[in-house]
Amino acid sequence: MKQWEDNIRKVTPYVAGEQPKEKDIIKLNTNENPYPPSPSVQKKYSEIALDRLRMYPDPEASELVTSLERYHGLDKGQVFVGVGSDDVLSMAFLTFFNSDKPILFPDVTYSFYPVWANMYRIPFETPFVDDQFEITVSDYHRENGGVIIANPNAPTSLALPLDRIHDLLRHNQDVIVIIDEAYIDFGGESALPLIDRYENLLVVRTYSKSRSMAGMRIGYAMGHPGLIQAMVSVKESVNSYTMSMLSISLGTASLADEEYFQKRIIQIKETREKTKNELENLGFFVVESSANFVFAKHKTIPAEQLFHELRERKIYVRYFKKQRIENFLRISIGTGDEMKKLIETLERIIT
Ligand SMILES: *Cc1c(COP(=O)(O)O)cnc(C)c1O
C-alpha cells in the first residue's frame, strides 16, 4: 500500500435511484414529477439567447432569490439557493453542524444524512422511529449538536404534525434545527410560519418533485437572515457560481404560474389516493402518504422479489435492502396511465 493512500478521504457515497437508459420503461423509482414544468418555464426557455452562456451567471442569483422571497412572503436575506436541495443540505451541514455533540435524525429517513455526517466527520445518533414509522419527538429532548428531520419523511411518506415540530423547536433552542420539506407541497404542514419565532430554524425545499424540475437542480433554504448569511459565506468559500444562468431564469419563471402548479399537485394527490386503494385491494399495507410516493408492503410476497419481477417487466420502483424497511417498496406516483399499468402488472405477478 502506498503511503499517500492513508491520506485519501474514505467515504461511502449515497446511492441514488437508477436512471435507466432504456426509453420504454415506467419510471417510479426517484419521485420525479410525471408532468412537465409549467408552460411559463417553456416560454422563458425559448426566449433565452445562446449568447448569454458566454458570461458567468450572477453569483448571488438575485433574481431567483428575490422571487422566492416574494413568493413566500419573506424579507430580504431570508433565502439561500443551491444546486438542488442536496447541495443546500450539504452546505447547511457544513455551516451549522460543527459541535462535538452528536446531531440527531431518525433511523429511518433520507439516507443522504448519514453520508454527509460521515463526510464532514460530524458525530450523529439516530433515534428509532416506532413500528408505525412515527417519529417520537421526546427522543430529541436531549443535548445534541443539531437536528434534521425530513417532513414528510422519506422513504416512509409520513408527515409529522406541526405541533410536534413546534415541540421539537421548544426543546432545541441552542442548536440549528433543519426541516427538509422536499415533499411538503403534497401534504403535511410546513414549518415555514415558525421561522420568525425561531431564529435557529432552517426550512429546506426543492424544485425536483412538486415543480417538475429535477433536471434543472434547484433547491433552497429559508430562515433568519443570520443563518442565510452564514450559508452564503460558506458557499462562497467553496464555489461562487453554483446557480447557472438557466436555473436562475427558469426557476424564477416556474414561480409565475401558481394555477398550473396547484392543478398538477391536486392531480398527483388524486392518483396517489387511488393507487393506495388499489394496492390495498391487492393485499398491500400502504403507509398514510403525504408525499408524491407511497411506501407499501405486501402481506405475503417479499418486496425484493416484487422489485425484481417489476423490473423485468420494465417498471422501476425503489427498494432499500435495509433493516426495518426491507419488506417495503417505495413507489413514486406517476400519471394515471402509468399507475394503471403498475396495478395490472402487480395483479399478474401476485395472482
Ligand atoms: C429528493 C430529496 C431531496 C433532494 O432533492 P434535490 O433533487 O437535490 O433537490 C432532499 N431531501 C429529500 C428528503 C428528498 O427526498
Ligand as a Chemical Component Dictionary entry (heavy atoms), coordinates in Angstrom:
data_LIG
# 
_chem_comp.id                   LIG 
_chem_comp.type                 NON-POLYMER 
_chem_comp.pdbx_formal_charge   0 
_chem_comp.three_letter_code    LIG 
# 
loop_
_chem_comp_atom.comp_id 
_chem_comp_atom.atom_id 
_chem_comp_atom.alt_atom_id 
_chem_comp_atom.type_symbol 
_chem_comp_atom.charge 
_chem_comp_atom.model_Cartn_x 
_chem_comp_atom.model_Cartn_y 
_chem_comp_atom.model_Cartn_z 
_chem_comp_atom.pdbx_ordinal 
LIG C1 C1 C 0 -35.410 14.257 -3.285 1  
LIG C2 C2 C 0 -34.996 14.670 -1.912 2  
LIG C3 C3 C 0 -34.004 15.637 -1.694 3  
LIG C4 C4 C 0 -33.096 16.175 -2.759 4  
LIG O1 O1 O 0 -33.636 16.674 -3.837 5  
LIG P1 P1 P 0 -32.820 17.558 -4.872 6  
LIG O2 O2 O 0 -33.147 16.948 -6.179 7  
LIG O3 O3 O 0 -31.361 17.504 -4.557 8  
LIG O4 O4 O 0 -33.372 18.909 -4.675 9  
LIG C5 C5 C 0 -33.745 16.048 -0.401 10 
LIG N1 N1 N 0 -34.388 15.524 0.632  11 
LIG C6 C6 C 0 -35.317 14.564 0.479  12 
LIG C7 C7 C 0 -35.992 14.003 1.677  13 
LIG C8 C8 C 0 -35.631 14.106 -0.799 14 
LIG O5 O5 O 0 -36.498 13.114 -0.954 15 
# 
loop_
_chem_comp_bond.comp_id 
_chem_comp_bond.atom_id_1 
_chem_comp_bond.atom_id_2 
_chem_comp_bond.value_order 
_chem_comp_bond.pdbx_ordinal 
LIG C1 C2 SING 1  
LIG C2 C3 SING 2  
LIG C2 C8 DOUB 3  
LIG C3 C4 SING 4  
LIG C3 C5 DOUB 5  
LIG C4 O1 SING 6  
LIG O1 P1 SING 7  
LIG P1 O2 DOUB 8  
LIG P1 O3 SING 9  
LIG P1 O4 SING 10 
LIG C5 N1 SING 11 
LIG N1 C6 DOUB 12 
LIG C6 C7 SING 13 
LIG C6 C8 SING 14 
LIG C8 O5 SING 15 
# 
